[in-house]
Amino acid sequence: MDHSYEKTKEILEKAGIRPTSQRLEMAHLLLSKDQHLQADEVFHLINEHFPHASRATIFNNLKLFAEKGVVGTLEIKPGITHFDSNTKRHHHAYDEETGEIIDIELDASLEEQIFESLSQNFQEKTGKRFTNASLVVTLKGKKN
């Protein structure tokens, strides 16, 4: 995902975010590649390039980016949020051994079948319907 500053600026403006120089730099670093970072990791990434950036400013902008859809959020473990720079429709595989989160895509028709089946099963068991869902597959075991 190669983002120029102009593309990054367009993304922020389209999301209704005023592209200050600090927000532009932060978004550019986050969106430069597909990654799943926790807030502290984002802070350290930004701080490598801008050592005077405050933790509060970075966290507030990160929250704003997530609220406006510039980055996605993912909670693999309760209370631990990862910020996902890939905002296209996709799912995740989580490797328990390494902690790595891998983006996975599904064929549209297969995805529809899976979610229809899951939705029906969920409704039968809970009486509720879900409207927006994504899969997280947890990988266990050791590499050969």
Secondary structure as UniProt FT lines:
FT   HELIX           5..14
FT   TURN            15..16
FT   HELIX           21..31
FT   STRAND          36..38
FT   HELIX           39..49
FT   TURN            51..52
FT   HELIX           55..67
FT   TURN            68..69
FT   STRAND          72..77
FT   TURN            78..79
FT   STRAND          80..84
FT   STRAND          91..95
FT   TURN            96..98
FT   STRAND          101..104
FT   HELIX           108..126
FT   STRAND          136..139
//
